[in-house]
């Protein structure tokens, strides 16, 4: 990379050689500052660079870090790999300016900046709330600062929970053993060993329209149909989360140890799964290990890995059990971010069958990250 005059503003960073999509372009360093300190910096300094890394926590990037010379673009060619690593969003040609959309890393709601980035997607005014914009979220999906990724996921879950397909819209569950057929709200549904037949057409687990109702086809090797009614009274349930804490985000290696096993479920029937291996990490200096597994059920993505766990907050500050998807990292490892831990469907409705964490995943330490116990009010 070299620094030279930019058509966007002042000096910019430019590629001196081709950069492949996904290639790391820079890793930033700096000092942690809280929101109040960052507001004072914004008031008193004409130029600075920062990244939102947690609730009220920001990284003030070192002034001598070359990456700070990069300009903003509303359609940038860089995005975030993790809290401090920038990677190429697409292939970048030599002499192309390297840019990053400040929406990817800015969380102060009152912050604004005028923009003339020359992109056809220029927003003219860049705000600290731009991560909320649908087009921005979709453009950079999962490549914001991890803190903002989690904040986006939480907001989208809250909106979904108020919608017609919400767990809270479930009003009934009909078990449908393999080989049996039911007529339900205008549809003929047959349970097959590896899916369903709906009105004569083969189908996997999915949701189908049925007039006022929606029917969620749930297989799990013990097929059932969950009836959703968006017009029915529903319980007033509000999801809550622990504050985002980057200390609970781990880059880990999968210790491969494949095995077929059965795990319990809330219907007291076991569910088939494949153990992929083990993930190790430390919480406050205490060594921990969890099993990563994949359910062997129709509709489950072949390479999906999940961790079902309990911890010292379970049934106190958090629900009796929580789940966490394990994301593959670009270096061949995995990301275990407990800030993305979520409650199973049965935390919101009795009409769902949820896997129970295996004994190996009962953690003695508290995991104060991710979703907490939902707050319940009156039925509306």
C-alpha positions in Angstrom: 0.0 0.0 0.0 1.1 3.6 -0.6 -0.3 6.9 0.4 -1.0 9.6 -2.2 -3.6 12.3 -3.0 -7.1 10.9 -3.2 -10.0 12.1 -5.4 -12.3 11.5 -2.4 -10.5 13.7 0.1 -6.9 14.6 1.1 -4.6 11.6 1.1 -5.7 8.1 0.6 -4.3 4.5 0.6 -3.8 2.8 -2.7 -3.0 -0.8 -3.7 0.4 -1.4 -5.2 -0.4 -5.0 -6.3 -3.5 -7.1 -6.8 -5.4 -7.9 -3.6 -7.5 -11.0 -3.6 -11.0 -11.1 -2.1 -10.7 -12.1 1.6 -7.0 -11.1 1.8 -6.0 -9.3 5.0 -5.2 -5.6 4.3 -4.5 -4.3 7.8 -4.7 -4.9 11.5 -5.2 -1.9 13.7 -4.0 -1.2 17.2 -4.7 1.5 19.7 -6.1 2.3 23.1 -9.5 1.6 24.6 -11.7 4.6 25.3 -15.3 4.8 26.5 -18.1 6.6 24.8 -17.7 9.8 26.9 -14.0 10.0 26.2 -14.6 9.4 22.5 -17.2 12.2 22.4 -14.6 14.6 23.9 -12.0 13.5 21.3 -14.6 14.1 18.6 -15.2 17.6 20.0 -11.6 18.6 20.3 -9.7 16.8 17.5 -10.2 17.6 13.8 -9.2 14.0 12.8 -9.1 10.6 14.5 -10.1 7.0 13.8 -11.9 4.7 16.1 -13.7 1.3 16.1 -16.7 0.3 18.3 -15.6 -3.0 20.0 -18.2 -3.3 22.8 -21.1 -1.6 24.7 -19.5 1.8 25.5 -16.1 0.6 24.5 -14.1 1.9 21.5 -10.6 1.4 20.1 -8.9 4.7 19.4 -6.6 3.8 16.6 -3.0 4.8 16.8 -2.2 7.9 14.7 0.9 6.3 13.2 -1.1 3.2 11.9 -0.9 3.4 8.1 -4.5 2.1 7.8 -5.8 5.4 9.3 -4.9 7.1 6.0 -7.7 5.2 4.3 -10.8 7.1 3.3 -14.5 6.4 3.8 -16.7 5.1 0.9 -20.4 4.3 1.0 -19.6 1.2 -1.1 -16.2 0.3 0.3 -13.8 -2.4 -1.0 -12.7 -3.3 2.6 -14.7 -4.7 5.4 -14.1 -6.2 8.9 -12.9 -9.7 9.4 -12.9 -9.2 13.2 -12.7 -6.3 15.6 -9.3 -5.1 14.4 -8.7 -6.8 11.0 -9.6 -5.3 7.7 -9.9 -7.6 4.6 -10.7 -7.2 1.0 -14.5 -7.3 0.3 -13.8 -8.1 -3.3 -10.8 -8.3 -5.7 -8.9 -5.0 -5.7 -6.7 -4.0 -8.7 -3.4 -2.2 -8.5 -3.7 1.6 -8.1 -7.3 1.3 -6.7 -8.0 3.3 -3.6 -8.6 1.3 -0.4 -11.7 2.4 1.4 -13.8 1.4 4.3 -17.4 2.3 5.1 -17.4 4.0 8.5 -20.8 2.3 9.2 -18.8 -0.9 9.7 -17.1 0.4 12.8 -18.9 3.4 14.2 -21.5 3.1 17.0 -21.9 6.6 18.5 -25.5 7.6 17.5 -24.9 11.3 17.4 -21.8 11.2 15.2 -22.1 12.6 11.6 -19.9 13.3 8.7 -20.5 14.9 5.3 -19.6 12.6 2.4 -18.8 13.0 -1.2 -17.2 9.6 -1.8 -18.2 9.6 -5.5 -19.9 6.2 -5.1 -23.4 5.8 -6.8 -24.4 4.7 -3.3 -23.2 7.8 -1.5 -25.3 8.6 1.5 -24.2 12.3 1.5 -24.2 12.3 5.3 -22.7 9.4 7.2 -24.1 8.8 10.6 -23.2 6.7 13.6 -26.5 4.9 13.2 -26.0 3.9 9.5 -25.5 0.2 10.6 -29.3 0.2 11.1 -30.0 0.9 7.4 -31.4 -2.2 5.7 -29.4 -1.7 2.5 -26.2 -1.1 4.5 -26.8 -4.2 6.7 -27.4 -6.4 3.6 -24.4 -5.0 1.7 -21.9 -5.8 4.5 -23.8 -8.7 6.2 -21.6 -10.3 9.0 -18.7 -8.0 8.2 -19.2 -5.1 10.6 -17.3 -4.9 13.8 -18.3 -8.0 15.8 -20.0 -5.7 18.3 -22.1 -4.2 15.6 -22.8 -7.6 14.0 -24.3 -8.7 17.4 -26.2 -5.5 17.8 -27.7 -6.0 14.3 -28.6 -9.6 15.0 -30.4 -8.6 18.2 -32.4 -5.9 16.5 -33.4 -8.2 13.7 -34.5 -10.9 16.2 -36.6 -8.4 18.2 -38.4 -7.4 14.9 -38.9 -11.1 13.9 -40.3 -11.9 17.4 -43.0 -9.4 16.8 -43.8 -10.8 13.3 -46.2 -13.5 12.0 -43.6 -16.3 12.1 -42.5 -15.7 15.6 -42.2 -18.4 18.2 -44.8 -16.4 20.1 -47.3 -17.0 17.3 -47.3 -20.7 17.9 -50.7 -21.9 19.1 -50.6 -25.7 18.6 -48.3 -28.6 17.8 -49.4 -31.8 16.1 -47.1 -34.8 16.2 -47.0 -36.6 12.8 -45.2 -39.9 12.9 -43.4 -41.0 9.8 -45.8 -42.6 7.3 -48.9 -40.8 8.7 -50.9 -38.1 6.9 -53.0 -35.2 8.3 -55.3 -32.7 6.8 -54.7 -29.3 8.4 -56.0 -25.9 7.4 -56.5 -26.8 3.8 -53.3 -28.8 3.3 -52.6 -32.5 3.1 -49.3 -33.2 4.9 -47.6 -36.6 5.0 -44.5 -37.2 7.2 -41.7 -39.0 5.4 -38.4 -40.4 6.7 -36.4 -37.6 5.2 -38.9 -34.8 4.9 -42.6 -34.3 4.0 -45.1 -34.5 1.2 -47.3 -31.4 1.1 -50.3 -31.5 -1.3 -48.6 -34.2 -3.3 -45.2 -32.4 -3.6 -42.0 -33.4 -1.8 -40.9 -30.8 0.8 -38.2 -30.3 3.4 -38.8 -28.6 6.7 -40.3 -25.2 6.0 -43.2 -22.9 6.6 -46.3 -22.9 4.5 -49.2 -20.4 4.2 -52.6 -21.7 5.3 -55.0 -18.7 5.1 -55.0 -17.0 8.5 -52.4 -19.6 9.7 -48.9 -20.6 8.9 -47.8 -24.2 9.3 -44.2 -24.8 10.3 -43.0 -28.3 9.2 -40.6 -29.5 11.8 -38.9 -32.8 11.2 -36.1 -33.6 13.7 -36.6 -37.3 13.0 -39.8 -37.0 15.0 -42.0 -35.0 12.6 -44.6 -32.5 13.7 -46.5 -29.5 12.5 -46.5 -26.3 14.5 -49.5 -24.0 13.9 -48.8 -20.3 13.9 -51.5 -17.7 14.2 -50.4 -14.1 14.0 -53.8 -12.9 15.1 -54.0 -14.9 18.3 -53.3 -13.2 21.6 -49.6 -13.7 22.5 -47.6 -13.4 25.7 -45.7 -10.1 26.2 -42.1 -11.4 26.1 -39.1 -9.2 25.7 -35.7 -10.6 24.8 -32.7 -9.3 26.8 -29.0 -9.6 26.4 -25.8 -9.2 28.5 -23.7 -6.2 27.5 -21.4 -7.1 24.6 -18.0 -8.2 25.9 -15.2 -8.9 23.5 -13.5 -11.1 26.2 -16.1 -13.8 25.4 -15.2 -13.9 21.7 -12.6 -16.7 21.0 -10.7 -17.8 18.0 -10.3 -21.6 18.5 -9.1 -24.7 16.8 -11.4 -27.7 16.4 -9.9 -30.8 17.9 -11.5 -33.3 15.6 -13.1 -36.3 17.4 -16.0 -37.5 15.2 -18.5 -39.8 16.8 -22.2 -40.5 16.4 -24.3 -39.9 19.5 -27.7 -39.1 20.9 -28.6 -36.1 22.9 -31.7 -35.4 25.0 -34.6 -33.1 24.0 -37.4 -31.3 25.8 -39.9 -33.9 24.6 -37.9 -36.6 26.5 -37.0 -38.3 23.2 -33.4 -38.4 22.0 -32.1 -36.7 18.9 -29.3 -38.1 16.6 -26.2 -36.0 16.3 -22.6 -36.2 15.1 -19.9 -34.9 17.3 -17.3 -33.0 15.2 -14.8 -32.4 18.0 -13.9 -30.2 20.9 -13.2 -26.4 21.3 -11.0 -25.1 24.1 -10.9 -21.6 25.6 -10.4 -19.8 28.9 -12.7 -17.7 31.0 -11.0 -15.6 33.7 -8.0 -18.0 33.6 -10.2 -21.1 33.9 -9.7 -23.7 31.1 -13.0 -24.7 29.5 -13.9 -27.2 26.8 -17.1 -27.7 24.8 -18.3 -30.2 22.3 -19.2 -29.0 18.8 -21.9 -31.1 17.1 -24.3 -31.2 14.2 -27.8 -32.6 14.4 -28.4 -35.5 12.0 -31.8 -34.4 10.8 -33.5 -33.4 7.5 -33.0 -29.7 6.8 -29.8 -29.3 8.8 -26.9 -27.8 6.7 -24.2 -30.4 6.2 -21.3 -28.4 7.6 -23.2 -26.5 10.4 -21.7 -26.8 13.8 -23.4 -25.8 17.1 -22.6 -25.7 20.7 -25.4 -26.4 23.2 -24.4 -25.4 26.6 -25.3 -24.5 30.2 -23.2 -22.3 32.5 -23.2 -20.8 36.0 -25.8 -18.2 34.9 -28.3 -20.9 33.7 -31.7 -20.7 35.3 -30.6 -17.5 37.2 -29.6 -14.8 34.8 -30.0 -16.8 31.6 -32.4 -19.5 30.4 -31.9 -23.1 31.4 -29.7 -23.7 28.3 -28.4 -21.7 25.4 -27.2 -22.4 21.9 -24.3 -21.0 19.8 -23.5 -21.4 16.2 -19.8 -22.0 15.5 -18.6 -19.9 12.5 -15.6 -21.0 10.3 -12.8 -18.5 10.3 -10.9 -17.7 7.1 -7.6 -19.1 8.6 -9.1 -22.6 9.0 -10.0 -22.1 12.7 -13.4 -21.3 14.2 -15.0 -18.3 15.9 -16.7 -19.0 19.2 -18.4 -15.8 20.1 -20.6 -16.2 23.2 -22.0 -12.7 22.6 -24.0 -14.4 19.9 -25.4 -17.1 22.2 -29.2 -17.4 21.9 -32.1 -19.0 23.6 -33.9 -22.0 22.1 -37.4 -21.7 20.8 -38.7 -23.4 23.9 -37.7 -20.4 25.9 -40.5 -18.6 24.2 -43.1 -21.3 23.5 -44.1 -24.7 24.8 -44.9 -25.9 21.2 -41.3 -26.6 20.3 -38.9 -29.6 20.8 -35.4 -28.4 21.7 -32.1 -30.3 22.1 -30.7 -30.5 25.6 -27.0 -29.8 26.0 -24.9 -32.9 26.6 -23.3 -33.3 30.0 -19.8 -32.4 28.6 -21.1 -28.9 27.8 -22.2 -28.0 31.4 -19.7 -25.2 32.1 -18.9 -24.3 35.7 -18.0 -20.8 34.9 -20.5 -17.9 34.3 -20.9 -16.9 30.6 -22.2 -13.4 31.0 -22.6 -12.8 27.2 -25.3 -13.4 24.7 -29.0 -13.7 25.4 -30.4 -13.6 29.0 -33.6 -14.8 30.5 -36.5 -13.3 28.5 -38.6 -10.7 30.5 -42.2 -11.7 30.7 -45.2 -9.5 31.0 -48.9 -10.0 30.4 -50.6 -11.7 27.5 -51.8 -9.2 24.9 
